[in-house]
Amino acid sequence: MSATTYVHCGQLVTLAGPSVRAGETLQEVTTIADGAFTVEAGKFSWVGRSDEVTDSYAINLQNALVTPGLVDAHTHTVFGGDRVEEFGWRCAGKSYQEIASLGGGIHSTVAQTRDCNIGHSTKQNQTRLVRAGTTTFETKTGYGLDVEVELEHLGAANQGIGTISRTWLPAHAIPKKHSGHPANFIREIIDGLPAAFAAGAESVDAFIEPGYFSEAVVTSYLEAAKQLGFKIRLHVDQLGDHGGAAFAAEIGATTADHLEHTSEDGIRAMADAGVMPVLLPASVFGLGLNRYPNARQMIEAGLPLVLASDFNPGSSPCCSLPFVMSLACRMMKLTPEEALNSCTINAAASLGLAGQKGSIEVGKDADFVCWPYKDYRELAYWFGDVMPSRLFIAGKEFELT
């Protein structure tokens, strides 16, 4: 198998170090000036400095900033249509709950998704993520609200773009036919779990908020999922502090996502149980709110943070992890180092991929991104037009145009 060597990375951000474990603080960013590396069979086979390379056929990266491919640990790419009308309502001051009562929200996307070519729409959505620098992402179903449709969407979720971790999320909202009786829908979901597992879902999720699903209603579903070998990822404490973080700790979740209103007790419970926090500042921005998760308190508790886009058509039509990093630095007071770690090695760890993704190290997948900058801190410093110049997945270049 032939090998390809790349030289003259102005700044090569390797992020080399130990895999993230719950309870550890975030590692520092590791860089190599005028870095170089070799790719063989889709893996990094050597990492070092350009002056160590004697291969006259090495590819010159022209002093580009080179980072690992970004890892987005929370997205909703399996949908069709948009929610432009409710964007106007939100700008006029209507709340999340008011918009739902007007026919907006999740049910609006469910209707549009049923009328689209779901494979085509999903591929377009996922391509947007990759063009912004993401090479690995988790994606959820959730816009079917019917077990059979959700299983179809699980198949559509894998469009062969980047590395995809699939999460089954029928418990995203209560279908109209089960209005007032969410337990009936949960029983249907439980019956569908074996088929979801066989179809390749790695995790299950549930939206635990008043008006959606309660802890009491979803517990049987989550326990049944764990018995089958699913990981648990939960939407909690987005709209208020309802004890969701503590519940995630109690149920043995891998991640608790959102956490805008999580209390100090909830943070402590997550730290004690080893639940990784996945923070979604773009959804706070997208909803026009001003309460962001208490990231600094989570770091002080020893939690390894994960940042993700929450890409979806309603609250976060954002495909850019660099923009998420920028928000996290400005609104949650993360350092650029913490933000980048949270979108690479930490995010990979939350997906069980720390040994494969998230850093430029020998033996890991050769996912890397070239950026038109000199310093990794510029990814969060600039905002609005931070886009890669080149992107590679398993050593193969992805066409960005």
BALOBA-1460 file (C-alpha; in Angstrom, 3 decimals):
// residues 401
<rec num="1" residu="m" x="0.000" y="0.000" z="0.000"/>
<rec num="2" residu="s" x="1.494" y="3.359" z="-1.050"/>
<rec num="3" residu="a" x="2.035" y="6.099" z="1.493"/>
<rec num="4" residu="t" x="1.595" y="9.858" z="1.078"/>
<rec num="5" residu="t" x="3.586" y="12.377" z="3.092"/>
<rec num="6" residu="y" x="2.443" y="15.952" z="3.690"/>
<rec num="7" residu="v" x="4.907" y="18.666" z="4.671"/>
<rec num="8" residu="h" x="4.985" y="22.338" z="5.619"/>
<rec num="9" residu="c" x="1.945" y="22.578" z="7.855"/>
<rec num="10" residu="g" x="2.535" y="26.065" z="9.224"/>
<rec num="11" residu="q" x="1.023" y="24.883" z="12.484"/>
<rec num="12" residu="l" x="0.130" y="21.202" z="12.863"/>
<rec num="13" residu="v" x="-2.344" y="20.766" z="15.707"/>
<rec num="14" residu="t" x="-1.998" y="17.134" z="16.757"/>
<rec num="15" residu="l" x="-3.915" y="17.160" z="20.050"/>
<rec num="16" residu="a" x="-1.816" y="14.104" z="20.881"/>
<rec num="17" residu="g" x="-2.291" y="12.859" z="24.397"/>
<rec num="18" residu="p" x="-4.192" y="10.384" z="26.539"/>
<rec num="19" residu="s" x="-7.785" y="9.535" z="25.740"/>
<rec num="20" residu="v" x="-10.285" y="11.608" z="27.686"/>
<rec num="21" residu="r" x="-11.821" y="9.898" z="30.669"/>
<rec num="22" residu="a" x="-14.708" y="11.278" z="32.710"/>
<rec num="23" residu="g" x="-13.271" y="13.092" z="35.707"/>
<rec num="24" residu="e" x="-10.218" y="14.428" z="33.885"/>
<rec num="25" residu="t" x="-9.712" y="18.057" z="33.044"/>
<rec num="26" residu="l" x="-9.250" y="19.058" z="29.430"/>
<rec num="27" residu="q" x="-5.813" y="18.502" z="27.944"/>
<rec num="28" residu="e" x="-3.753" y="21.299" z="26.424"/>
<rec num="29" residu="v" x="-3.443" y="21.751" z="22.687"/>
<rec num="30" residu="t" x="-0.340" y="20.084" z="21.246"/>
<rec num="31" residu="t" x="1.159" y="21.675" z="18.111"/>
<rec num="32" residu="i" x="4.173" y="21.224" z="15.829"/>
<rec num="33" residu="a" x="5.601" y="24.197" z="13.924"/>
<rec num="34" residu="d" x="6.308" y="23.344" z="10.273"/>
<rec num="35" residu="g" x="4.769" y="19.943" z="10.901"/>
<rec num="36" residu="a" x="4.542" y="16.930" z="8.635"/>
<rec num="37" residu="f" x="2.832" y="13.544" z="8.606"/>
<rec num="38" residu="t" x="2.410" y="10.425" z="6.517"/>
<rec num="39" residu="v" x="-0.857" y="8.711" z="5.595"/>
<rec num="40" residu="e" x="-0.968" y="5.030" z="4.715"/>
<rec num="41" residu="a" x="-4.080" y="2.869" z="4.202"/>
<rec num="42" residu="g" x="-6.272" y="5.693" z="5.508"/>
<rec num="43" residu="k" x="-4.344" y="6.028" z="8.787"/>
<rec num="44" residu="f" x="-1.651" y="8.319" z="10.124"/>
<rec num="45" residu="s" x="1.558" y="6.267" z="10.032"/>
<rec num="46" residu="w" x="4.063" y="8.964" z="11.037"/>
<rec num="47" residu="v" x="3.879" y="12.462" z="12.556"/>
<rec num="48" residu="g" x="6.809" y="14.833" z="12.937"/>
<rec num="49" residu="r" x="8.570" y="17.890" z="11.477"/>
<rec num="50" residu="s" x="9.095" y="18.811" z="7.852"/>
<rec num="51" residu="d" x="12.877" y="18.911" z="8.243"/>
<rec num="52" residu="e" x="12.769" y="15.181" z="9.032"/>
<rec num="53" residu="v" x="11.258" y="14.336" z="5.624"/>
<rec num="54" residu="t" x="13.483" y="13.268" z="2.717"/>
<rec num="55" residu="d" x="10.685" y="12.203" z="0.337"/>
<rec num="56" residu="s" x="10.965" y="14.439" z="-2.744"/>
<rec num="57" residu="y" x="7.360" y="13.632" z="-3.683"/>
<rec num="58" residu="a" x="5.906" y="14.916" z="-0.407"/>
<rec num="59" residu="i" x="2.894" y="17.193" z="-0.811"/>
<rec num="60" residu="n" x="3.466" y="20.782" z="0.287"/>
<rec num="61" residu="l" x="0.542" y="22.146" z="2.320"/>
<rec num="62" residu="q" x="1.796" y="25.715" z="1.872"/>
<rec num="63" residu="n" x="2.004" y="26.650" z="5.574"/>
<rec num="64" residu="a" x="-1.676" y="25.961" z="6.196"/>
<rec num="65" residu="l" x="-3.031" y="25.512" z="9.698"/>
<rec num="66" residu="v" x="-3.822" y="21.780" z="9.951"/>
<rec num="67" residu="t" x="-6.094" y="20.298" z="12.604"/>
<rec num="68" residu="p" x="-7.765" y="16.951" z="13.143"/>
<rec num="69" residu="g" x="-11.144" y="16.662" z="11.483"/>
<rec num="70" residu="l" x="-13.761" y="18.197" z="13.759"/>
<rec num="71" residu="v" x="-16.163" y="15.901" z="15.607"/>
<rec num="72" residu="d" x="-19.789" y="16.978" z="16.096"/>
<rec num="73" residu="a" x="-21.419" y="14.908" z="18.843"/>
<rec num="74" residu="h" x="-25.017" y="16.182" z="18.535"/>
<rec num="75" residu="t" x="-26.808" y="16.808" z="15.238"/>
<rec num="76" residu="h" x="-30.237" y="16.231" z="13.688"/>
<rec num="77" residu="t" x="-29.513" y="15.820" z="9.975"/>
<rec num="78" residu="v" x="-32.418" y="13.536" z="8.991"/>
<rec num="79" residu="f" x="-35.032" y="16.109" z="8.030"/>
<rec num="80" residu="g" x="-36.572" y="17.955" z="5.138"/>
<rec num="81" residu="g" x="-37.735" y="21.539" z="4.705"/>
<rec num="82" residu="d" x="-37.104" y="24.499" z="6.988"/>
<rec num="83" residu="r" x="-38.708" y="26.561" z="9.738"/>
<rec num="84" residu="v" x="-38.336" y="30.015" z="8.260"/>
<rec num="85" residu="e" x="-41.877" y="31.048" z="9.195"/>
<rec num="86" residu="e" x="-41.365" y="30.363" z="12.872"/>
<rec num="87" residu="f" x="-38.025" y="32.177" z="12.705"/>
<rec num="88" residu="g" x="-40.104" y="35.252" z="11.995"/>
<rec num="89" residu="w" x="-42.383" y="34.447" z="14.916"/>
<rec num="90" residu="r" x="-39.376" y="34.093" z="17.189"/>
<rec num="91" residu="c" x="-37.994" y="37.418" z="16.023"/>
<rec num="92" residu="a" x="-41.377" y="38.918" z="16.923"/>
<rec num="93" residu="g" x="-40.957" y="37.673" z="20.479"/>
<rec num="94" residu="k" x="-42.888" y="34.409" z="20.616"/>
<rec num="95" residu="s" x="-41.523" y="31.701" z="22.908"/>
<rec num="96" residu="y" x="-40.553" y="28.127" z="22.045"/>
<rec num="97" residu="q" x="-43.784" y="26.890" z="23.635"/>
<rec num="98" residu="e" x="-45.958" y="29.507" z="21.883"/>
<rec num="99" residu="i" x="-44.496" y="28.580" z="18.511"/>
<rec num="100" residu="a" x="-45.298" y="24.923" z="19.137"/>
<rec num="101" residu="s" x="-48.922" y="25.838" z="19.955"/>
<rec num="102" residu="l" x="-49.155" y="27.662" z="16.588"/>
<rec num="103" residu="g" x="-48.195" y="24.525" z="14.708"/>
<rec num="104" residu="g" x="-44.484" y="25.215" z="14.586"/>
<rec num="105" residu="g" x="-41.725" y="23.300" z="16.282"/>
<rec num="106" residu="i" x="-40.921" y="19.635" z="15.835"/>
<rec num="107" residu="h" x="-44.327" y="18.735" z="14.366"/>
<rec num="108" residu="s" x="-43.796" y="21.247" z="11.557"/>
<rec num="109" residu="t" x="-40.593" y="19.499" z="10.509"/>
<rec num="110" residu="v" x="-42.275" y="16.097" z="10.836"/>
<rec num="111" residu="a" x="-44.851" y="17.150" z="8.232"/>
<rec num="112" residu="q" x="-42.245" y="18.561" z="5.837"/>
<rec num="113" residu="t" x="-39.991" y="15.542" z="6.254"/>
<rec num="114" residu="r" x="-42.766" y="13.158" z="5.257"/>
<rec num="115" residu="d" x="-43.122" y="15.054" z="1.955"/>
<rec num="116" residu="c" x="-39.436" y="15.057" z="0.984"/>
<rec num="117" residu="n" x="-36.917" y="12.658" z="-0.510"/>
<rec num="118" residu="i" x="-35.362" y="11.887" z="2.859"/>
<rec num="119" residu="g" x="-32.152" y="10.379" z="1.476"/>
<rec num="120" residu="h" x="-31.480" y="13.396" z="-0.730"/>
<rec num="121" residu="s" x="-32.280" y="15.906" z="2.024"/>
<rec num="122" residu="t" x="-30.149" y="14.083" z="4.576"/>
<rec num="123" residu="k" x="-27.188" y="13.938" z="2.204"/>
<rec num="124" residu="q" x="-27.451" y="17.685" z="1.593"/>
<rec num="125" residu="n" x="-27.606" y="18.354" z="5.337"/>
<rec num="126" residu="q" x="-24.605" y="16.153" z="6.090"/>
<rec num="127" residu="t" x="-22.592" y="17.642" z="3.254"/>
<rec num="128" residu="r" x="-23.060" y="21.072" z="4.845"/>
<rec num="129" residu="l" x="-21.475" y="19.782" z="8.060"/>
<rec num="130" residu="v" x="-18.462" y="18.365" z="6.249"/>
<rec num="131" residu="r" x="-17.911" y="21.502" z="4.195"/>
<rec num="132" residu="a" x="-17.591" y="23.407" z="7.479"/>
<rec num="133" residu="g" x="-14.785" y="21.136" z="8.721"/>
<rec num="134" residu="t" x="-16.610" y="18.250" z="10.417"/>
<rec num="135" residu="t" x="-15.460" y="14.747" z="9.467"/>
<rec num="136" residu="t" x="-17.212" y="12.703" z="12.189"/>
<rec num="137" residu="f" x="-20.679" y="13.324" z="13.568"/>
<rec num="138" residu="e" x="-23.450" y="11.832" z="15.604"/>
<rec num="139" residu="t" x="-26.876" y="12.197" z="14.000"/>
<rec num="140" residu="k" x="-30.338" y="11.506" z="15.316"/>
<rec num="141" residu="t" x="-33.668" y="10.509" z="13.905"/>
<rec num="142" residu="g" x="-36.645" y="12.246" z="15.506"/>
<rec num="143" residu="y" x="-38.709" y="13.778" z="12.717"/>
<rec num="144" residu="g" x="-40.832" y="10.714" z="12.040"/>
<rec num="145" residu="l" x="-42.648" y="10.288" z="15.391"/>
<rec num="146" residu="d" x="-43.744" y="6.874" z="14.175"/>
<rec num="147" residu="v" x="-41.754" y="3.728" z="14.860"/>
<rec num="148" residu="e" x="-41.711" y="2.469" z="11.253"/>
<rec num="149" residu="v" x="-40.828" y="5.893" z="9.853"/>
<rec num="150" residu="e" x="-38.134" y="6.360" z="12.487"/>
<rec num="151" residu="l" x="-36.608" y="3.036" z="11.417"/>
<rec num="152" residu="e" x="-36.612" y="4.206" z="7.788"/>
<rec num="153" residu="h" x="-34.925" y="7.431" z="8.856"/>
<rec num="154" residu="l" x="-32.311" y="5.423" z="10.729"/>
<rec num="155" residu="g" x="-31.347" y="3.863" z="7.407"/>
<rec num="156" residu="a" x="-31.346" y="7.245" z="5.664"/>
<rec num="157" residu="a" x="-29.022" y="8.642" z="8.336"/>
<rec num="158" residu="n" x="-26.032" y="6.832" z="6.839"/>
<rec num="159" residu="q" x="-25.304" y="8.642" z="3.590"/>
<rec num="160" residu="g" x="-21.661" y="7.592" z="3.461"/>
<rec num="161" residu="i" x="-20.301" y="11.063" z="4.210"/>
<rec num="162" residu="g" x="-17.697" y="11.121" z="6.956"/>
<rec num="163" residu="t" x="-17.970" y="8.834" z="9.972"/>
<rec num="164" residu="i" x="-21.498" y="8.657" z="11.325"/>
<rec num="165" residu="s" x="-22.736" y="7.526" z="14.745"/>
<rec num="166" residu="r" x="-26.497" y="6.991" z="14.650"/>
<rec num="167" residu="t" x="-28.906" y="7.718" z="17.503"/>
<rec num="168" residu="w" x="-32.559" y="6.630" z="17.536"/>
<rec num="169" residu="l" x="-34.773" y="9.474" z="18.789"/>
<rec num="170" residu="p" x="-38.473" y="8.675" z="18.294"/>
<rec num="171" residu="a" x="-39.019" y="10.135" z="21.786"/>
<rec num="172" residu="h" x="-38.463" y="13.633" z="20.399"/>
<rec num="173" residu="a" x="-42.056" y="14.799" z="20.779"/>
<rec num="174" residu="i" x="-45.422" y="13.185" z="21.454"/>
<rec num="175" residu="p" x="-47.301" y="12.248" z="18.244"/>
<rec num="176" residu="k" x="-50.684" y="13.887" z="17.892"/>
<rec num="177" residu="k" x="-52.443" y="10.516" z="17.984"/>
<rec num="178" residu="h" x="-50.927" y="9.946" z="21.454"/>
<rec num="179" residu="s" x="-51.543" y="13.480" z="22.728"/>
<rec num="180" residu="g" x="-52.022" y="13.308" z="26.476"/>
<rec num="181" residu="h" x="-50.895" y="9.680" z="26.581"/>
<rec num="182" residu="p" x="-47.119" y="9.600" z="26.047"/>
<rec num="183" residu="a" x="-46.793" y="6.217" z="27.785"/>
<rec num="184" residu="n" x="-48.657" y="4.607" z="24.877"/>
<rec num="185" residu="f" x="-46.058" y="5.905" z="22.419"/>
<rec num="186" residu="i" x="-43.231" y="4.778" z="24.695"/>
<rec num="187" residu="r" x="-44.585" y="1.225" z="24.612"/>
<rec num="188" residu="e" x="-44.483" y="1.325" z="20.806"/>
<rec num="189" residu="i" x="-40.909" y="2.623" z="20.907"/>
<rec num="190" residu="i" x="-39.838" y="-0.179" z="23.247"/>
<rec num="191" residu="d" x="-41.249" y="-2.724" z="20.804"/>
<rec num="192" residu="g" x="-39.158" y="-1.124" z="18.038"/>
<rec num="193" residu="l" x="-35.843" y="-1.210" z="19.924"/>
<rec num="194" residu="p" x="-34.609" y="-4.586" z="18.590"/>
<rec num="195" residu="a" x="-35.164" y="-3.442" z="14.995"/>
<rec num="196" residu="a" x="-33.360" y="-0.151" z="15.679"/>
<rec num="197" residu="f" x="-30.406" y="-2.009" z="17.145"/>
<rec num="198" residu="a" x="-30.295" y="-4.396" z="14.191"/>
<rec num="199" residu="a" x="-30.396" y="-1.403" z="11.825"/>
<rec num="200" residu="g" x="-27.197" y="0.035" z="13.291"/>
<rec num="201" residu="a" x="-28.291" y="2.551" z="15.922"/>
<rec num="202" residu="e" x="-25.650" y="2.885" z="18.626"/>
<rec num="203" residu="s" x="-27.562" y="5.108" z="21.039"/>
<rec num="204" residu="v" x="-31.064" y="6.156" z="21.995"/>
<rec num="205" residu="d" x="-32.189" y="9.582" z="23.117"/>
<rec num="206" residu="a" x="-35.227" y="11.275" z="24.618"/>
<rec num="207" residu="f" x="-36.319" y="14.917" z="24.967"/>
<rec num="208" residu="i" x="-37.062" y="15.257" z="28.675"/>
<rec num="209" residu="e" x="-38.892" y="18.520" z="29.311"/>
<rec num="210" residu="p" x="-42.410" y="19.506" z="30.464"/>
<rec num="211" residu="g" x="-44.781" y="19.117" z="27.529"/>
<rec num="212" residu="y" x="-42.587" y="16.440" z="25.967"/>
<rec num="213" residu="f" x="-41.467" y="13.411" z="28.012"/>
<rec num="214" residu="s" x="-41.046" y="12.987" z="31.759"/>
<rec num="215" residu="e" x="-38.415" y="10.933" z="33.511"/>
<rec num="216" residu="a" x="-41.079" y="8.557" z="34.813"/>
<rec num="217" residu="v" x="-42.438" y="7.888" z="31.331"/>
<rec num="218" residu="v" x="-39.086" y="7.249" z="29.626"/>
<rec num="219" residu="t" x="-37.394" y="5.164" z="32.325"/>
<rec num="220" residu="s" x="-38.763" y="1.824" z="31.084"/>
<rec num="221" residu="y" x="-37.680" y="2.704" z="27.532"/>
<rec num="222" residu="l" x="-34.151" y="3.630" z="28.572"/>
<rec num="223" residu="e" x="-33.738" y="0.547" z="30.744"/>
<rec num="224" residu="a" x="-34.917" y="-1.674" z="27.894"/>
<rec num="225" residu="a" x="-32.459" y="0.062" z="25.565"/>
<rec num="226" residu="k" x="-29.571" y="-0.520" z="27.970"/>
<rec num="227" residu="q" x="-30.433" y="-4.219" z="28.137"/>
<rec num="228" residu="l" x="-30.005" y="-4.421" z="24.357"/>
<rec num="229" residu="g" x="-26.620" y="-2.675" z="24.467"/>
<rec num="230" residu="f" x="-27.595" y="0.870" z="23.478"/>
<rec num="231" residu="k" x="-25.799" y="3.900" z="24.881"/>
<rec num="232" residu="i" x="-28.020" y="6.588" z="26.400"/>
<rec num="233" residu="r" x="-27.811" y="10.226" z="25.280"/>
<rec num="234" residu="l" x="-30.413" y="12.639" z="26.681"/>
<rec num="235" residu="h" x="-31.786" y="16.134" z="25.937"/>
<rec num="236" residu="v" x="-32.142" y="17.617" z="29.442"/>
<rec num="237" residu="d" x="-32.409" y="20.922" z="31.312"/>
<rec num="238" residu="q" x="-32.782" y="22.975" z="28.136"/>
<rec num="239" residu="l" x="-35.901" y="24.932" z="29.065"/>
<rec num="240" residu="g" x="-35.560" y="24.840" z="32.851"/>
<rec num="241" residu="d" x="-33.817" y="23.041" z="35.697"/>
<rec num="242" residu="h" x="-36.003" y="19.944" z="35.970"/>
<rec num="243" residu="g" x="-33.389" y="17.633" z="37.449"/>
<rec num="244" residu="g" x="-32.464" y="16.213" z="34.061"/>
<rec num="245" residu="a" x="-28.715" y="16.080" z="34.693"/>
<rec num="246" residu="a" x="-29.222" y="14.126" z="37.914"/>
<rec num="247" residu="f" x="-31.576" y="11.771" z="36.085"/>
<rec num="248" residu="a" x="-28.968" y="11.235" z="33.353"/>
<rec num="249" residu="a" x="-26.477" y="10.300" z="36.081"/>
<rec num="250" residu="e" x="-28.950" y="7.962" z="37.763"/>
<rec num="251" residu="i" x="-29.925" y="6.156" z="34.547"/>
<rec num="252" residu="g" x="-26.288" y="5.687" z="33.490"/>
<rec num="253" residu="a" x="-26.309" y="7.939" z="30.422"/>
<rec num="254" residu="t" x="-23.173" y="8.377" z="28.349"/>
<rec num="255" residu="t" x="-23.958" y="12.055" z="27.742"/>
<rec num="256" residu="a" x="-26.365" y="14.709" z="28.953"/>
<rec num="257" residu="d" x="-26.983" y="17.327" z="26.276"/>
<rec num="258" residu="h" x="-28.083" y="21.002" z="26.463"/>
<rec num="259" residu="l" x="-27.801" y="21.660" z="30.247"/>
<rec num="260" residu="e" x="-28.531" y="25.383" z="29.964"/>
<rec num="261" residu="h" x="-30.323" y="25.370" z="33.340"/>
<rec num="262" residu="t" x="-28.453" y="22.623" z="35.167"/>
<rec num="263" residu="s" x="-27.768" y="23.365" z="38.827"/>
<rec num="264" residu="e" x="-24.585" y="22.819" z="40.800"/>
<rec num="265" residu="d" x="-26.122" y="19.639" z="42.236"/>
<rec num="266" residu="g" x="-26.783" y="18.346" z="38.729"/>
<rec num="267" residu="i" x="-23.212" y="19.084" z="37.677"/>
<rec num="268" residu="r" x="-21.888" y="17.269" z="40.716"/>
<rec num="269" residu="a" x="-24.109" y="14.249" z="39.986"/>
<rec num="270" residu="m" x="-22.781" y="14.091" z="36.418"/>
<rec num="271" residu="a" x="-19.188" y="14.285" z="37.625"/>
<rec num="272" residu="d" x="-19.754" y="11.506" z="40.166"/>
<rec num="273" residu="a" x="-21.380" y="9.249" z="37.553"/>
<rec num="274" residu="g" x="-19.003" y="10.008" z="34.678"/>
<rec num="275" residu="v" x="-21.656" y="11.515" z="32.390"/>
<rec num="276" residu="m" x="-20.099" y="13.718" z="29.693"/>
<rec num="277" residu="p" x="-21.784" y="17.116" z="29.140"/>
<rec num="278" residu="v" x="-22.550" y="18.027" z="25.519"/>
<rec num="279" residu="l" x="-23.132" y="21.776" z="25.316"/>
<rec num="280" residu="l" x="-25.018" y="23.395" z="22.433"/>
<rec num="281" residu="p" x="-24.507" y="27.177" z="22.485"/>
<rec num="282" residu="a" x="-25.728" y="27.623" z="18.899"/>
<rec num="283" residu="s" x="-29.220" y="26.539" z="19.973"/>
<rec num="284" residu="v" x="-29.217" y="29.195" z="22.715"/>
<rec num="285" residu="f" x="-28.178" y="31.749" z="20.109"/>
<rec num="286" residu="g" x="-30.697" y="30.391" z="17.597"/>
<rec num="287" residu="l" x="-33.573" y="30.707" z="20.039"/>
<rec num="288" residu="g" x="-32.561" y="34.268" z="20.901"/>
<rec num="289" residu="l" x="-31.976" y="33.375" z="24.558"/>
<rec num="290" residu="n" x="-29.216" y="34.497" z="26.861"/>
<rec num="291" residu="r" x="-28.776" y="31.646" z="29.334"/>
<rec num="292" residu="y" x="-25.830" y="29.490" z="28.343"/>
<rec num="293" residu="p" x="-24.637" y="26.382" z="30.221"/>
<rec num="294" residu="n" x="-22.305" y="26.959" z="33.138"/>
<rec num="295" residu="a" x="-19.288" y="25.556" z="31.334"/>
<rec num="296" residu="r" x="-16.718" y="26.932" z="33.739"/>
<rec num="297" residu="q" x="-18.373" y="25.256" z="36.720"/>
<rec num="298" residu="m" x="-18.438" y="21.980" z="34.794"/>
<rec num="299" residu="i" x="-14.718" y="22.237" z="34.073"/>
<rec num="300" residu="e" x="-14.018" y="22.987" z="37.729"/>
<rec num="301" residu="a" x="-15.989" y="19.842" z="38.630"/>
<rec num="302" residu="g" x="-13.599" y="17.832" z="36.445"/>
<rec num="303" residu="l" x="-15.985" y="17.212" z="33.558"/>
<rec num="304" residu="p" x="-14.479" y="16.955" z="30.048"/>
<rec num="305" residu="l" x="-16.665" y="19.257" z="27.973"/>
<rec num="306" residu="v" x="-18.042" y="18.488" z="24.544"/>
<rec num="307" residu="l" x="-19.280" y="21.213" z="22.191"/>
<rec num="308" residu="a" x="-21.662" y="20.363" z="19.367"/>
<rec num="309" residu="s" x="-23.737" y="22.215" z="16.796"/>
<rec num="310" residu="d" x="-27.220" y="20.770" z="17.489"/>
<rec num="311" residu="f" x="-27.717" y="21.245" z="13.734"/>
<rec num="312" residu="n" x="-31.485" y="21.174" z="13.129"/>
<rec num="313" residu="p" x="-34.030" y="23.252" z="11.185"/>
<rec num="314" residu="g" x="-35.639" y="24.891" z="14.203"/>
<rec num="315" residu="s" x="-33.503" y="26.003" z="17.114"/>
<rec num="316" residu="s" x="-30.057" y="25.647" z="15.520"/>
<rec num="317" residu="p" x="-29.783" y="25.802" z="11.716"/>
<rec num="318" residu="c" x="-26.009" y="25.907" z="12.219"/>
<rec num="319" residu="c" x="-23.569" y="23.506" z="10.574"/>
<rec num="320" residu="s" x="-20.358" y="25.248" z="11.721"/>
<rec num="321" residu="l" x="-18.361" y="23.990" z="14.687"/>
<rec num="322" residu="p" x="-15.954" y="26.953" z="14.359"/>
<rec num="323" residu="f" x="-18.939" y="29.234" z="15.011"/>
<rec num="324" residu="v" x="-19.883" y="27.066" z="17.994"/>
<rec num="325" residu="m" x="-16.342" y="27.453" z="19.317"/>
<rec num="326" residu="s" x="-16.573" y="31.191" z="18.856"/>
<rec num="327" residu="l" x="-19.830" y="31.329" z="20.836"/>
<rec num="328" residu="a" x="-18.378" y="29.135" z="23.576"/>
<rec num="329" residu="c" x="-15.354" y="31.393" z="23.991"/>
<rec num="330" residu="r" x="-17.335" y="34.622" z="24.013"/>
<rec num="331" residu="m" x="-20.495" y="33.600" z="25.864"/>
<rec num="332" residu="m" x="-19.300" y="30.723" z="28.082"/>
<rec num="333" residu="k" x="-15.737" y="31.961" z="28.679"/>
<rec num="334" residu="l" x="-13.967" y="28.885" z="27.367"/>
<rec num="335" residu="t" x="-10.407" y="29.360" z="26.203"/>
<rec num="336" residu="p" x="-9.671" y="28.639" z="22.525"/>
<rec num="337" residu="e" x="-7.763" y="25.560" z="23.704"/>
<rec num="338" residu="e" x="-10.746" y="24.237" z="25.646"/>
<rec num="339" residu="a" x="-13.091" y="24.949" z="22.753"/>
<rec num="340" residu="l" x="-10.955" y="23.084" z="20.224"/>
<rec num="341" residu="n" x="-10.492" y="20.114" z="22.549"/>
<rec num="342" residu="s" x="-14.252" y="20.025" z="23.033"/>
<rec num="343" residu="c" x="-14.862" y="19.710" z="19.269"/>
<rec num="344" residu="t" x="-12.195" y="17.076" z="18.648"/>
<rec num="345" residu="i" x="-10.760" y="14.603" z="21.154"/>
<rec num="346" residu="n" x="-13.434" y="15.146" z="23.828"/>
<rec num="347" residu="a" x="-16.240" y="14.820" z="21.296"/>
<rec num="348" residu="a" x="-14.659" y="11.651" z="19.914"/>
<rec num="349" residu="a" x="-14.493" y="10.228" z="23.436"/>
<rec num="350" residu="s" x="-18.204" y="10.903" z="23.942"/>
<rec num="351" residu="l" x="-18.906" y="8.758" z="20.866"/>
<rec num="352" residu="g" x="-16.570" y="5.966" z="21.979"/>
<rec num="353" residu="l" x="-14.083" y="6.920" z="19.249"/>
<rec num="354" residu="a" x="-11.183" y="8.410" z="21.230"/>
<rec num="355" residu="g" x="-8.864" y="5.680" z="19.963"/>
<rec num="356" residu="q" x="-9.807" y="6.351" z="16.345"/>
<rec num="357" residu="k" x="-10.728" y="10.028" z="15.909"/>
<rec num="358" residu="g" x="-10.096" y="13.503" z="17.261"/>
<rec num="359" residu="s" x="-6.314" y="13.817" z="17.058"/>
<rec num="360" residu="i" x="-3.447" y="13.427" z="14.605"/>
<rec num="361" residu="e" x="-1.610" y="10.406" z="15.991"/>
<rec num="362" residu="v" x="-0.088" y="7.273" z="14.518"/>
<rec num="363" residu="g" x="-2.720" y="4.589" z="14.049"/>
<rec num="364" residu="k" x="-5.712" y="6.923" z="14.006"/>
<rec num="365" residu="d" x="-7.906" y="7.621" z="11.002"/>
<rec num="366" residu="a" x="-6.342" y="10.211" z="8.695"/>
<rec num="367" residu="d" x="-9.114" y="12.787" z="9.039"/>
<rec num="368" residu="f" x="-7.580" y="16.251" z="8.820"/>
<rec num="369" residu="v" x="-8.501" y="19.773" z="7.789"/>
<rec num="370" residu="c" x="-6.414" y="22.552" z="6.234"/>
<rec num="371" residu="w" x="-7.475" y="26.066" z="7.210"/>
<rec num="372" residu="p" x="-6.327" y="29.385" z="5.685"/>
<rec num="373" residu="y" x="-4.919" y="30.607" z="9.002"/>
<rec num="374" residu="k" x="-1.665" y="30.584" z="10.963"/>
<rec num="375" residu="d" x="-2.893" y="29.812" z="14.472"/>
<rec num="376" residu="y" x="-5.603" y="27.447" z="15.769"/>
<rec num="377" residu="r" x="-7.012" y="30.225" z="17.970"/>
<rec num="378" residu="e" x="-8.191" y="31.947" z="14.803"/>
<rec num="379" residu="l" x="-10.887" y="29.282" z="14.387"/>
<rec num="380" residu="a" x="-12.733" y="30.845" z="17.318"/>
<rec num="381" residu="y" x="-11.403" y="34.394" z="16.853"/>
<rec num="382" residu="w" x="-12.879" y="34.918" z="13.384"/>
<rec num="383" residu="f" x="-16.564" y="34.181" z="12.924"/>
<rec num="384" residu="g" x="-19.005" y="34.237" z="10.057"/>
<rec num="385" residu="d" x="-16.736" y="32.927" z="7.318"/>
<rec num="386" residu="v" x="-14.430" y="30.337" z="8.891"/>
<rec num="387" residu="m" x="-14.267" y="27.589" z="6.270"/>
<rec num="388" residu="p" x="-11.592" y="24.992" z="5.450"/>
<rec num="389" residu="s" x="-9.456" y="25.229" z="2.327"/>
<rec num="390" residu="r" x="-8.992" y="21.435" z="2.090"/>
<rec num="391" residu="l" x="-10.448" y="18.475" z="3.973"/>
<rec num="392" residu="f" x="-9.504" y="14.793" z="4.056"/>
<rec num="393" residu="i" x="-11.438" y="11.811" z="5.394"/>
<rec num="394" residu="a" x="-9.462" y="8.593" z="5.903"/>
<rec num="395" residu="g" x="-6.747" y="10.125" z="3.734"/>
<rec num="396" residu="k" x="-9.018" y="10.908" z="0.788"/>
<rec num="397" residu="e" x="-9.705" y="14.528" z="-0.141"/>
<rec num="398" residu="f" x="-13.329" y="15.653" z="0.018"/>
<rec num="399" residu="e" x="-14.513" y="18.030" z="-2.712"/>
<rec num="400" residu="l" x="-15.481" y="21.213" z="-0.859"/>
<rec num="401" residu="t" x="-16.986" y="23.109" z="-3.791"/>
